[in-house]
Amino acid sequence: MKINENLKERVAQLEQILAGKESMTEAKTSMAMKFQEEYDHVTKDYQRILDLYNKMVVQLRESRNRISELEAEFR
């Protein structure tokens, strides 16, 4: 009977270890998903800012050209 009890204890220990590893795997998966969501959010923000910057560069260039045209007319 002693062998049977030791075997049961060992099985219980292994089940606890397995449960701990499964819990850790779930936590890592959850963390990876959160990181991916945050990365996607940052990437979208970056793209939005880059698009805005490019529009502002175009507007600035057009404004400079218009100022040059007006200065030429004024002379």
C-alpha positions in Angstrom: 0.0 0.0 0.0 2.9 2.3 0.7 3.9 2.2 -3.0 0.4 3.1 -4.0 0.3 6.1 -1.7 3.7 7.3 -3.0 2.4 6.9 -6.5 -0.7 8.9 -5.7 1.4 11.6 -4.1 3.7 11.7 -7.1 0.8 11.9 -9.5 -0.7 14.7 -7.4 2.6 16.6 -7.6 2.9 16.2 -11.3 -0.7 17.4 -11.8 0.1 20.5 -9.7 3.2 21.1 -11.8 1.2 20.7 -15.0 -1.5 23.0 -13.8 1.1 25.6 -12.9 2.7 25.3 -16.4 -0.7 25.6 -18.1 -1.5 28.7 -16.0 1.9 30.2 -17.0 1.3 29.4 -20.6 -2.1 31.1 -20.5 -0.6 34.2 -18.8 2.1 34.3 -21.5 -0.4 34.0 -24.3 -2.6 36.8 -22.7 0.5 39.0 -22.4 1.5 38.4 -26.0 -2.0 39.3 -27.2 -1.9 42.5 -25.1 1.5 43.4 -26.6 0.2 42.8 -30.1 -2.9 45.0 -29.5 -0.7 47.8 -28.1 1.7 47.4 -31.0 -1.2 47.6 -33.5 -2.4 50.7 -31.7 1.0 52.4 -31.7 1.5 51.5 -35.4 -1.9 53.1 -36.3 -1.0 56.2 -34.3 2.4 56.4 -36.0 0.8 56.1 -39.4 -1.9 58.7 -38.6 0.8 61.1 -37.4 3.0 60.4 -40.5 0.0 61.1 -42.8 -0.8 64.3 -41.0 2.9 65.4 -41.2 2.9 64.7 -45.0 -0.2 66.7 -45.5 1.3 69.6 -43.5 4.5 69.4 -45.6 2.4 69.7 -48.8 0.4 72.6 -47.3 3.6 74.4 -46.3 5.1 73.8 -49.8 1.9 75.2 -51.4 1.9 78.2 -49.1 5.5 79.0 -49.9 4.8 78.8 -53.6 1.8 81.0 -53.2 3.9 83.5 -51.2 6.5 83.5 -53.9 3.8 84.1 -56.6 2.4 87.0 -54.6 5.8 88.5 -54.0 6.5 88.3 -57.7 3.2 90.0 -58.5 4.0 92.7 -55.9 7.3 93.6 -57.5 
